[in-house]
Amino acid sequence: MTPYLFEILIAAIASALGAAGISGFNAVFESESDLGKLLRAFALRHKLINETPEPAALFKELAKTSRMMDEVVSKIREYTAQRESAVHSLESQLSQLTSQEGELREKIRNLEAVPLPAAEYFAKLVDKGERSSAKRDYALFTAGVIVSVIVTIILKHFGLA
């Protein structure tokens, strides 16, 4: 039997059952017999009926969707906790920097209040140290040149250079 002939035969049986009454048609469709399964498959394939899922299947799908939503909500909660932690960290850094800024502003005010003669005296002390440091540097440089000339002369005298 060809597939088309088989489908025509099933369609004829379905029509005959449909003429007998909707309840008889549904009973054959919903039965577990081979004829019922074939008729149901044919009707679904040709969109003669819509497949309505069983309540258990609907509840199973609802439970699955609920678990997926719980996972999404959990991820959102985790992300929110991370963001909240980052905000607290930034707030603590801001308060620390604000206190440091206040301390530095106080130091600046104190330095502005130092009388000018004291600052000039401090500058003179530093300048004296720098001048004596410069004199020391020139003396060491000159001594280094003299020693290197003497060593060169001695080495040439003995024929080592």
Backbone as CSV, one residue per row, in Angstrom:
resi,resn,N_x,N_y,N_z,CA_x,CA_y,CA_z,C_x,C_y,C_z
1,MET,0.845,-1.170,0.000,0.000,0.000,0.000,0.891,1.234,0.000
2,THR,0.610,2.168,-0.881,1.419,3.386,-0.950,1.043,4.320,0.199
3,PRO,1.952,5.224,0.564,1.669,6.132,1.684,0.461,7.031,1.411
4,TYR,0.289,7.445,0.161,-0.840,8.326,-0.142,-2.165,7.593,0.006
5,LEU,-2.176,6.355,-0.459,-3.388,5.566,-0.339,-3.720,5.328,1.131
6,PHE,-2.680,5.103,1.933,-2.867,4.894,3.367,-3.442,6.152,4.025
7,GLU,-2.930,7.312,3.657,-3.439,8.570,4.222,-4.882,8.819,3.790
8,ILE,-5.205,8.471,2.543,-6.585,8.640,2.068,-7.514,7.717,2.858
9,LEU,-7.055,6.511,3.111,-7.842,5.563,3.879,-8.075,6.083,5.301
10,ILE,-7.028,6.607,5.945,-7.167,7.155,7.297,-8.113,8.347,7.293
11,ALA,-8.004,9.181,6.254,-8.887,10.344,6.158,-10.338,9.889,6.016
12,ALA,-10.553,8.843,5.259,-11.920,8.333,5.088,-12.445,7.785,6.399
13,ILE,-11.614,7.071,7.142,-12.045,6.535,8.441,-12.336,7.680,9.395
14,ALA,-11.463,8.695,9.392,-11.671,9.842,10.277,-12.966,10.560,9.919
15,SER,-13.254,10.664,8.612,-14.506,11.311,8.191,-15.702,10.497,8.648
16,ALA,-15.603,9.189,8.508,-16.715,8.326,8.924,-16.937,8.434,10.425
17,LEU,-15.854,8.448,11.180,-15.988,8.588,12.625,-16.518,9.972,12.989
18,GLY,-16.099,10.967,12.237,-16.590,12.325,12.474,-18.069,12.410,12.205
19,ALA,-18.565,11.689,11.182,-19.989,11.687,10.888,-20.761,10.967,11.983
20,ALA,-20.101,9.999,12.626,-20.770,9.256,13.692,-20.950,10.125,14.934
21,GLY,-20.162,11.155,15.050,-20.297,12.051,16.206,-18.926,12.431,16.732
22,ILE,-18.845,13.622,17.287,-17.575,14.135,17.786,-17.066,13.283,18.938
23,SER,-17.943,12.842,19.818,-17.490,12.068,20.972,-16.868,10.751,20.523
24,GLY,-17.432,10.109,19.534,-16.856,8.874,19.013,-15.518,9.141,18.352
25,PHE,-15.418,10.239,17.652,-14.177,10.629,16.984,-13.076,10.877,18.007
26,ASN,-13.404,11.614,19.056,-12.423,11.906,20.107,-12.017,10.642,20.844
27,ALA,-12.973,9.736,21.044,-12.646,8.498,21.747,-11.634,7.686,20.952
28,VAL,-11.791,7.609,19.638,-10.829,6.872,18.814,-9.491,7.600,18.806
29,PHE,-9.530,8.930,18.716,-8.310,9.731,18.694,-7.509,9.565,19.975
30,GLU,-8.192,9.543,21.090,-7.509,9.525,22.376,-7.219,8.112,22.868
31,SER,-7.630,7.129,22.137,-7.380,5.756,22.573,-5.919,5.412,22.328
32,GLU,-5.469,4.373,22.994,-4.076,3.941,22.880,-3.898,2.908,21.773
33,SER,-4.920,2.658,20.985,-4.823,1.651,19.931,-3.981,2.189,18.781
34,ASP,-3.556,1.290,17.936,-2.746,1.686,16.778,-3.532,2.592,15.848
35,LEU,-4.812,2.297,15.677,-5.649,3.128,14.810,-5.748,4.541,15.388
36,GLY,-5.918,4.643,16.697,-6.008,5.956,17.337,-4.719,6.737,17.180
37,LYS,-3.600,6.061,17.340,-2.292,6.728,17.192,-2.084,7.195,15.758
38,LEU,-2.456,6.346,14.787,-2.309,6.720,13.377,-3.198,7.905,13.023
39,LEU,-4.465,7.834,13.500,-5.384,8.939,13.213,-4.885,10.239,13.845
40,ARG,-4.394,10.148,15.070,-3.895,11.353,15.760,-2.689,11.919,15.014
41,ALA,-1.753,11.061,14.604,-0.566,11.513,13.880,-0.963,12.163,12.554
42,PHE,-1.926,11.553,11.847,-2.384,12.126,10.580,-3.023,13.498,10.799
43,ALA,-3.868,13.594,11.800,-4.570,14.856,12.060,-3.597,15.943,12.497
44,LEU,-2.611,15.568,13.270,-1.617,16.562,13.700,-0.758,17.013,12.519
45,ARG,-0.357,16.059,11.682,0.484,16.385,10.541,-0.218,17.330,9.580
46,HIS,-1.502,17.134,9.383,-2.258,17.969,8.449,-2.973,19.109,9.148
47,LYS,-2.617,19.321,10.413,-3.146,20.422,11.208,-4.676,20.422,11.272
48,LEU,-5.235,19.224,11.349,-6.673,19.112,11.522,-7.053,19.320,12.982
49,ILE,-6.109,19.029,13.876,-6.333,19.268,15.301,-5.085,19.920,15.875
50,ASN,-5.234,20.582,16.985,-4.103,21.146,17.703,-3.768,20.213,18.856
51,GLU,-2.480,20.016,19.058,-2.093,19.145,20.156,-2.134,19.945,21.447
52,THR,-2.926,19.481,22.353,-3.002,20.145,23.651,-2.253,19.283,24.655
53,PRO,-1.286,19.877,25.330,-0.502,19.083,26.268,-1.315,18.708,27.500
54,GLU,-0.910,17.634,28.118,-1.548,17.169,29.330,-1.243,18.154,30.460
55,PRO,-2.106,18.226,31.489,-1.815,19.114,32.631,-0.486,18.787,33.304
56,ALA,-0.138,17.513,33.395,1.140,17.153,34.011,2.302,17.736,33.219
57,ALA,2.175,17.686,31.882,3.222,18.256,31.034,3.286,19.771,31.217
58,LEU,2.120,20.393,31.361,2.098,21.846,31.586,2.759,22.199,32.912
59,PHE,2.454,21.427,33.961,3.070,21.700,35.260,4.570,21.433,35.232
60,LYS,4.966,20.416,34.486,6.391,20.120,34.349,7.101,21.287,33.660
61,GLU,6.492,21.796,32.606,7.059,22.945,31.889,7.098,24.181,32.787
62,LEU,6.029,24.367,33.588,5.980,25.484,34.521,7.086,25.368,35.565
63,ALA,7.323,24.177,36.086,8.392,23.965,37.065,9.760,24.240,36.449
64,LYS,9.941,23.789,35.207,11.207,24.027,34.505,11.428,25.526,34.316
65,THR,10.397,26.221,33.886,10.496,27.667,33.683,10.749,28.378,35.004
66,SER,10.110,27.903,36.056,10.312,28.495,37.384,11.758,28.329,37.844
67,ARG,12.345,27.139,37.596,13.753,26.927,37.961,14.655,27.860,37.163
68,MET,14.342,28.031,35.890,15.145,28.939,35.065,15.051,30.367,35.587
69,MET,13.848,30.777,35.964,13.665,32.127,36.510,14.413,32.274,37.834
70,ASP,14.395,31.219,38.656,15.138,31.256,39.918,16.631,31.436,39.664
71,GLU,17.151,30.760,38.644,18.565,30.914,38.293,18.862,32.344,37.860
72,VAL,17.979,32.918,37.046,18.177,34.290,36.578,18.125,35.258,37.763
73,VAL,17.154,35.070,38.640,17.037,35.944,39.810,18.264,35.796,40.700
74,SER,18.776,34.571,40.834,19.980,34.339,41.637,21.174,35.066,41.043
75,LYS,21.317,35.005,39.726,22.417,35.713,39.058,22.279,37.215,39.231
76,ILE,21.061,37.714,39.125,20.834,39.149,39.316,21.179,39.534,40.752
77,ARG,20.778,38.707,41.713,21.073,38.984,43.126,22.591,39.003,43.353
78,GLU,23.303,38.042,42.751,24.761,37.980,42.892,25.408,39.220,42.286
79,TYR,24.953,39.609,41.105,25.494,40.800,40.439,25.229,42.042,41.286
80,THR,24.035,42.133,41.846,23.684,43.277,42.683,24.567,43.323,43.924
81,ALA,24.834,42.163,44.523,25.705,42.122,45.705,27.121,42.580,45.359
82,GLN,27.604,42.163,44.197,28.940,42.601,43.756,28.973,44.110,43.548
83,ARG,27.950,44.627,42.918,27.899,46.075,42.671,27.803,46.841,43.993
84,GLU,27.021,46.306,44.934,26.875,46.947,46.238,28.214,46.955,46.972
85,SER,28.954,45.852,46.883,30.271,45.770,47.504,31.218,46.798,46.880
86,ALA,31.159,46.927,45.568,32.014,47.900,44.883,31.663,49.326,45.308
87,VAL,30.382,49.602,45.473,29.958,50.944,45.906,30.457,51.229,47.317
88,HIS,30.359,50.230,48.221,30.853,50.428,49.593,32.359,50.679,49.582
89,SER,33.078,49.959,48.740,34.523,50.141,48.633,34.843,51.558,48.151
90,LEU,34.126,52.006,47.141,34.356,53.363,46.630,34.009,54.416,47.677
91,GLU,32.956,54.173,48.443,32.582,55.126,49.492,33.665,55.211,50.558
92,SER,34.246,54.071,50.947,35.299,54.103,51.958,36.545,54.801,51.417
93,GLN,36.879,54.555,50.149,38.016,55.248,49.543,37.762,56.741,49.488
94,LEU,36.545,57.123,49.167,36.204,58.538,49.096,36.336,59.197,50.463
95,SER,35.859,58.521,51.510,35.964,59.112,52.846,37.427,59.220,53.271
96,GLN,38.239,58.228,52.931,39.665,58.269,53.260,40.348,59.419,52.516
97,LEU,40.055,59.563,51.236,40.662,60.644,50.455,40.187,62.008,50.943
98,THR,38.939,62.080,51.378,38.422,63.345,51.908,39.165,63.734,53.179
99,SER,39.424,62.750,54.050,40.166,63.059,55.283,41.606,63.457,54.957
100,GLN,42.240,62.796,53.992,43.591,63.166,53.577,43.611,64.583,53.001
101,GLU,42.588,64.909,52.231,42.507,66.254,51.663,42.413,67.295,52.782
102,GLY,41.608,66.993,53.794,41.478,67.920,54.926,42.804,68.103,55.649
103,GLU,43.543,67.010,55.865,44.851,67.102,56.519,45.815,67.948,55.698
104,LEU,45.829,67.715,54.384,46.735,68.487,53.527,46.353,69.961,53.494
105,ARG,45.071,70.247,53.489,44.647,71.657,53.522,45.091,72.324,54.821
106,GLU,45.015,71.575,55.926,45.461,72.110,57.224,46.961,72.388,57.207
107,LYS,47.738,71.472,56.636,49.190,71.684,56.536,49.503,72.917,55.693
108,ILE,48.766,73.065,54.608,48.987,74.240,53.741,48.681,75.522,54.508
109,ARG,47.580,75.537,55.262,47.240,76.722,56.067,48.327,77.014,57.096
110,ASN,48.855,75.961,57.722,49.922,76.153,58.712,51.189,76.706,58.070
111,LEU,51.530,76.181,56.893,52.726,76.688,56.200,52.536,78.130,55.732
112,GLU,51.319,78.473,55.360,51.061,79.863,54.961,51.179,80.805,56.155
113,ALA,50.942,80.271,57.343,51.004,81.098,58.550,52.440,81.277,59.061
114,VAL,53.413,80.515,58.550,54.810,80.646,58.995,55.325,82.020,58.563
115,PRO,55.946,82.750,59.491,56.438,84.085,59.134,57.554,83.993,58.083
116,LEU,57.646,84.998,57.271,58.595,85.040,56.172,60.046,85.038,56.657
117,PRO,60.438,85.733,57.715,61.838,85.684,58.154,62.288,84.261,58.521
118,ALA,61.401,83.469,59.101,61.770,82.092,59.443,62.033,81.290,58.180
119,ALA,61.239,81.495,57.174,61.447,80.787,55.907,62.760,81.223,55.268
120,GLU,63.082,82.506,55.333,64.346,82.986,54.758,65.531,82.388,55.504
121,TYR,65.438,82.307,56.845,66.510,81.709,57.642,66.710,80.253,57.246
122,PHE,65.640,79.529,57.093,65.721,78.129,56.682,66.376,78.017,55.304
123,ALA,66.040,78.918,54.392,66.635,78.910,53.050,68.136,79.188,53.123
124,LYS,68.572,80.084,54.034,70.006,80.393,54.194,70.756,79.168,54.704
125,LEU,70.139,78.437,55.655,70.794,77.240,56.180,70.986,76.195,55.083
126,VAL,70.003,76.024,54.296,70.084,75.061,53.197,71.107,75.520,52.176
127,ASP,71.172,76.831,51.894,72.097,77.383,50.910,73.540,77.206,51.371
128,LYS,73.812,77.420,52.678,75.168,77.227,53.207,75.599,75.778,53.016
129,GLY,74.720,74.858,53.310,75.039,73.441,53.136,75.323,73.117,51.690
130,GLU,74.586,73.736,50.810,74.805,73.488,49.378,76.125,74.083,48.918
131,ARG,76.491,75.277,49.433,77.764,75.888,49.043,78.940,75.046,49.540
132,SER,78.875,74.619,50.806,79.981,73.812,51.330,80.037,72.473,50.606
133,SER,78.902,71.955,50.235,78.852,70.719,49.480,79.497,70.916,48.113
134,ALA,79.265,72.043,47.493,79.864,72.322,46.183,81.377,72.470,46.321
135,LYS,81.857,73.142,47.380,83.307,73.294,47.596,83.938,71.925,47.793
136,ARG,83.294,71.057,48.555,83.807,69.716,48.792,83.898,68.943,47.474
137,ASP,82.871,69.069,46.642,82.868,68.374,45.344,84.027,68.837,44.468
138,TYR,84.309,70.154,44.418,85.410,70.671,43.602,86.748,70.164,44.141
139,ALA,86.916,70.113,45.474,88.173,69.643,46.067,88.398,68.179,45.726
140,LEU,87.361,67.350,45.821,87.510,65.935,45.496,87.825,65.723,44.020
141,PHE,87.221,66.494,43.157,87.482,66.383,41.725,88.938,66.728,41.433
142,THR,89.436,67.827,42.015,90.816,68.264,41.788,91.782,67.203,42.316
143,ALA,91.509,66.655,43.516,92.380,65.631,44.084,92.388,64.396,43.188
144,GLY,91.270,64.026,42.607,91.195,62.879,41.713,92.024,63.075,40.469
145,VAL,92.012,64.300,39.919,92.801,64.591,38.711,94.288,64.499,39.046
146,ILE,94.694,65.078,40.184,96.113,65.073,40.565,96.601,63.643,40.789
147,VAL,95.838,62.819,41.489,96.231,61.439,41.754,96.345,60.658,40.454
148,SER,95.403,60.829,39.528,95.462,60.082,38.266,96.665,60.508,37.442
149,VAL,97.075,61.780,37.478,98.263,62.242,36.738,99.513,61.615,37.358
150,ILE,99.594,61.614,38.695,100.765,61.038,39.377,100.883,59.542,39.057
151,VAL,99.762,58.794,39.110,99.780,57.361,38.815,100.214,57.138,37.386
152,THR,99.777,57.949,36.452,100.165,57.811,35.043,101.661,58.037,34.878
153,ILE,102.204,59.049,35.535,103.651,59.346,35.423,104.465,58.175,35.979
154,ILE,104.058,57.651,37.119,104.790,56.538,37.727,104.746,55.313,36.825
155,LEU,103.602,55.015,36.290,103.471,53.839,35.412,104.320,53.993,34.153
156,LYS,104.405,55.207,33.596,105.223,55.445,32.389,106.710,55.321,32.754
157,HIS,107.064,55.789,33.919,108.455,55.750,34.349,108.942,54.302,34.439
158,PHE,108.107,53.412,34.920,108.502,51.999,35.043,108.174,51.209,33.786
159,GLY,107.624,51.833,32.766,107.333,51.182,31.499,106.124,50.262,31.542
160,LEU,105.248,50.450,32.461,104.043,49.631,32.599,102.875,50.206,31.822
161,ALA,102.986,51.440,31.399,101.851,52.041,30.684,102.199,52.381,29.275
